[in-house]
């Protein structure tokens, strides 16, 4: 991986919107279906109908195309997601409830975040520089709680999308879990 330097070349931004969307949708489908660690440039190129050489005129790496997918999604869904995470007035527990609600209301966000969370892909350099938030700079116990809550959020979204549990039941169960967790922290 290249590190924190994300390179999306100007040639990509100069493409007409239809071609950009075709490439971004191909990359997004690849990441969702295979997970970022197993995504392949050739598969993205095949889906988008572009030669591999064109891909590298637009991006230097898979991480760069992932960044472009997020940049495109940020115009809508992920802007709300990012605002939730960056709101330092909320603790991580409150943020996790909002994230669960967002993922229950938007299947595309759920699918992309699920694909990224496989094999610790959320530890990509493109996300690390955003970890200046209070809930990333905490002690071991709080890190363990945060990681557990992320796993539980993913579990409830899977119950909703795959097992057809209702949104209301998922949120109710999650809030009960949060209340239990809060009681344990206060003892």
VOPAGU-2260 file (C-alpha; in pm, 1 decimal, decimal comma):
REM VOPAGU-2260
SITE   aa  ch    i         X         Y         Z
SITE  UNK   A    0       0,0       0,0       0,0
SITE  UNK   A    1     114,1     349,0     -70,0
SITE  UNK   A    2      35,2     488,1     273,7
SITE  UNK   A    3    -172,5     794,2     342,2
SITE  UNK   A    4    -110,3     958,2       3,7
SITE  UNK   A    5    -419,4     898,1    -205,1
SITE  UNK   A    6    -371,8     968,8    -574,9
SITE  UNK   A    7    -676,7    1021,5    -793,0
SITE  UNK   A    8    -545,9    1170,0   -1114,6
SITE  UNK   A    9    -703,4    1469,8   -1282,7
SITE  UNK   A   10    -767,9    1252,9   -1588,7
SITE  UNK   A   11   -1035,0    1072,8   -1383,5
SITE  UNK   A   12   -1204,0    1398,7   -1286,1
SITE  UNK   A   13   -1194,5    1508,9   -1652,6
SITE  UNK   A   14   -1402,6    1209,2   -1764,1
SITE  UNK   A   15   -1767,6    1262,1   -1845,9
SITE  UNK   A   16   -1998,3    1178,6   -1554,7
SITE  UNK   A   17   -2135,1     863,5   -1717,1
SITE  UNK   A   18   -1788,7     708,0   -1754,8
SITE  UNK   A   19   -1685,9     811,7   -1400,8
SITE  UNK   A   20   -2003,4     654,4   -1263,4
SITE  UNK   A   21   -1939,6     334,5   -1460,2
SITE  UNK   A   22   -1586,9     302,7   -1315,6
SITE  UNK   A   23   -1696,3     390,4    -961,1
SITE  UNK   A   24   -1989,2     148,0    -972,9
SITE  UNK   A   25   -1758,7    -126,9   -1102,2
SITE  UNK   A   26   -1511,7     -61,0    -819,1
SITE  UNK   A   27   -1789,3     -43,6    -559,3
SITE  UNK   A   28   -1937,6    -376,4    -676,2
SITE  UNK   A   29   -1594,6    -538,7    -667,5
SITE  UNK   A   30   -1527,8    -417,3    -313,3
SITE  UNK   A   31   -1873,4    -520,4    -192,7
SITE  UNK   A   32   -1868,4    -865,7    -350,9
SITE  UNK   A   33   -1508,3    -964,4    -276,4
SITE  UNK   A   34   -1407,2    -738,3      10,3
SITE  UNK   A   35   -1123,9    -491,4     -31,3
SITE  UNK   A   36    -839,6    -736,6      45,5
SITE  UNK   A   37    -951,2    -964,0    -240,1
SITE  UNK   A   38   -1053,0    -700,5    -495,5
SITE  UNK   A   39    -861,6    -704,2    -824,3
SITE  UNK   A   40    -786,0    -419,5   -1063,0
SITE  UNK   A   41    -853,2    -647,7   -1361,8
SITE  UNK   A   42   -1201,1    -731,9   -1230,4
SITE  UNK   A   43   -1281,8    -361,8   -1190,8
SITE  UNK   A   44   -1154,5    -295,3   -1543,7
SITE  UNK   A   45   -1361,5    -581,1   -1686,4
SITE  UNK   A   46   -1676,9    -461,9   -1507,0
SITE  UNK   A   47   -1618,5    -102,1   -1622,0
SITE  UNK   A   48   -1523,3    -200,3   -1975,6
SITE  UNK   A   49   -1188,5     -19,6   -1963,2
SITE  UNK   A   50    -833,9    -140,6   -2027,4
SITE  UNK   A   51    -599,3    -182,6   -1730,1
SITE  UNK   A   52    -378,1      96,9   -1865,9
SITE  UNK   A   53    -674,3     337,5   -1843,4
SITE  UNK   A   54    -731,0     239,5   -1479,7
SITE  UNK   A   55    -374,9     339,7   -1397,6
SITE  UNK   A   56    -421,1     672,7   -1576,2
SITE  UNK   A   57    -698,3     741,1   -1323,0
SITE  UNK   A   58    -563,7     576,6   -1004,4
SITE  UNK   A   59    -228,1     456,5    -871,5
SITE  UNK   A   60    -373,2     174,9    -659,5
SITE  UNK   A   61    -685,4      -7,0    -543,1
SITE  UNK   A   62    -684,0     211,3    -232,1
SITE  UNK   A   63    -707,8     517,6    -457,6
SITE  UNK   A   64   -1014,6     381,1    -635,8
SITE  UNK   A   65   -1166,3     295,4    -295,9
SITE  UNK   A   66   -1104,7     655,1    -191,5
SITE  UNK   A   67   -1278,5     773,6    -510,4
SITE  UNK   A   68   -1579,1     551,7    -430,1
SITE  UNK   A   69   -1598,0     705,9     -82,7
SITE  UNK   A   70   -1549,6    1055,2    -222,8
SITE  UNK   A   71   -1840,8     997,7    -459,0
SITE  UNK   A   72   -2061,1     852,7    -184,5
SITE  UNK   A   73   -1970,2    1140,6      47,8
SITE  UNK   A   74   -2177,6    1369,6    -167,0
SITE  UNK   A   75   -2474,7    1207,8       2,3
SITE  UNK   A   76   -2475,7     913,3     235,9
SITE  UNK   A   77   -2122,8     913,6     367,3
SITE  UNK   A   78   -2129,7    1286,8     435,6
SITE  UNK   A   79   -2395,6    1210,8     698,4
SITE  UNK   A   80   -2189,5     914,1     819,3
SITE  UNK   A   81   -1872,5    1123,8     848,3
SITE  UNK   A   82   -2060,0    1401,1    1030,5
SITE  UNK   A   83   -2179,5    1147,4    1287,1
SITE  UNK   A   84   -1828,3    1020,0    1346,6
SITE  UNK   A   85   -1664,1    1361,0    1358,8
SITE  UNK   A   86   -1918,0    1504,0    1604,1
SITE  UNK   A   87   -1697,6    1504,8    1912,8
SITE  UNK   A   88   -1990,3    1603,4    2136,5
SITE  UNK   A   89   -2129,0    1249,8    2103,9
SITE  UNK   A   90   -1951,0     958,5    2266,0
SITE  UNK   A   91   -1886,6     645,8    2064,7
SITE  UNK   A   92   -2187,6     466,8    2212,1
SITE  UNK   A   93   -2421,3     741,1    2084,9
SITE  UNK   A   94   -2241,5     747,0    1751,6
SITE  UNK   A   95   -2274,3     367,6    1721,1
SITE  UNK   A   96   -2653,1     391,9    1760,3
SITE  UNK   A   97   -2666,2     654,4    1482,7
SITE  UNK   A   98   -2442,0     438,1    1262,7
SITE  UNK   A   99   -2671,8     138,8    1316,6
SITE  UNK   A  100   -2975,8     350,3    1223,9
SITE  UNK   A  101   -2796,3     476,4     911,3
SITE  UNK   A  102   -2695,1     126,9     803,6
SITE  UNK   A  103   -3045,3     -10,7     863,9
SITE  UNK   A  104   -3187,1     264,3     643,8
SITE  UNK   A  105   -2938,4     228,7     358,9
SITE  UNK   A  106   -2843,6    -109,4     215,5
SITE  UNK   A  107   -2564,9      28,9      -4,1
SITE  UNK   A  108   -2386,1     181,8     296,6
SITE  UNK   A  109   -2431,5    -146,0     484,9
SITE  UNK   A  110   -2285,5    -350,1     198,7
SITE  UNK   A  111   -1985,4    -124,0     149,5
SITE  UNK   A  112   -1907,0     -95,4     520,3
SITE  UNK   A  113   -1941,9    -475,0     555,1
SITE  UNK   A  114   -1701,9    -528,5     267,4
SITE  UNK   A  115   -1453,7    -289,2     423,7
SITE  UNK   A  116   -1479,3    -431,6     772,3
SITE  UNK   A  117   -1367,3    -776,7     658,5
SITE  UNK   A  118   -1009,7    -850,1     763,8
SITE  UNK   A  119    -959,5    -514,7     939,6
SITE  UNK   A  120    -979,1    -317,3     617,4
SITE  UNK   A  121   -1103,5     -21,6     820,6
SITE  UNK   A  122    -740,9       3,9     929,6
SITE  UNK   A  123    -645,6     135,3     585,1
SITE  UNK   A  124    -422,0     443,4     584,0
SITE  UNK   A  125    -701,2     648,4     424,9
SITE  UNK   A  126    -899,8     601,2     748,9
SITE  UNK   A  127    -611,1     628,9     993,4
SITE  UNK   A  128    -560,9    1001,8     941,2
SITE  UNK   A  129    -923,4    1055,8    1048,0
SITE  UNK   A  130    -856,2     888,3    1382,5
SITE  UNK   A  131    -794,1    1210,4    1567,6
SITE  UNK   A  132   -1138,3    1171,5    1720,1
SITE  UNK   A  133   -1171,1    1119,1    2094,0
SITE  UNK   A  134   -1305,3     766,9    2063,6
SITE  UNK   A  135    -995,3     652,1    1870,9
SITE  UNK   A  136    -754,6     787,7    2132,7
SITE  UNK   A  137    -873,0     594,4    2437,0
SITE  UNK   A  138    -755,3     327,7    2678,4
SITE  UNK   A  139    -754,8     -47,6    2608,2
SITE  UNK   A  140   -1092,6    -107,7    2773,3
SITE  UNK   A  141   -1263,4     157,6    2562,2
SITE  UNK   A  142   -1094,4      27,6    2245,1
SITE  UNK   A  143   -1226,7    -321,8    2325,8
SITE  UNK   A  144   -1577,2    -181,1    2383,2
SITE  UNK   A  145   -1560,2      16,7    2057,5
SITE  UNK   A  146   -1451,9    -290,3    1860,0
SITE  UNK   A  147   -1724,7    -501,7    2020,5
SITE  UNK   A  148   -1989,8    -240,0    1938,4
SITE  UNK   A  149   -1874,4    -223,6    1575,6
SITE  UNK   A  150   -1908,3    -602,5    1554,3
SITE  UNK   A  151   -2253,6    -590,1    1714,7
SITE  UNK   A  152   -2367,6    -310,7    1479,0
SITE  UNK   A  153   -2257,3    -524,0    1185,5
SITE  UNK   A  154   -2438,5    -824,3    1335,2
SITE  UNK   A  155   -2766,9    -635,5    1374,8
SITE  UNK   A  156   -2747,7    -500,7    1019,9
SITE  UNK   A  157   -2690,8    -856,3     895,4
SITE  UNK   A  158   -2992,6    -974,0    1095,8
SITE  UNK   A  159   -3199,7    -702,1     930,2
SITE  UNK   A  160   -3081,9    -754,5     570,8
SITE  UNK   A  161   -3016,5   -1128,6     569,6
SITE  UNK   A  162   -3251,4   -1268,6     833,4
SITE  UNK   A  163   -3527,9   -1009,6     786,2
SITE  UNK   A  164   -3545,2    -899,7    1150,3
SITE  UNK   A  165   -3735,4    -568,9    1176,8
SITE  UNK   A  166   -3551,6    -236,8    1215,2
SITE  UNK   A  167   -3744,8    -169,2    1531,5
SITE  UNK   A  168   -3641,2    -502,5    1686,7
SITE  UNK   A  169   -3274,7    -448,0    1590,3
SITE  UNK   A  170   -3268,2     -98,6    1741,0
SITE  UNK   A  171   -3454,6    -210,3    2053,9
SITE  UNK   A  172   -3214,3    -501,4    2113,1
SITE  UNK   A  173   -2911,9    -281,2    2049,5
SITE  UNK   A  174   -3032,2     -13,4    2291,9
SITE  UNK   A  175   -3091,4    -281,0    2558,1
SITE  UNK   A  176   -2733,5    -398,6    2505,6
SITE  UNK   A  177   -2607,7     -39,7    2534,9
SITE  UNK   A  178   -2802,8       8,9    2859,9
SITE  UNK   A  179   -2648,3    -309,8    3002,5
SITE  UNK   A  180   -2304,0    -190,0    2894,3
SITE  UNK   A  181   -2356,3     150,2    3054,9
SITE  UNK   A  182   -2467,5     -12,5    3383,7
SITE  UNK   A  183   -2153,7    -227,8    3383,3
SITE  UNK   A  184   -1929,5      75,4    3327,3
SITE  UNK   A  185   -2090,2     259,1    3619,4
SITE  UNK   A  186   -2026,9     -24,2    3868,7
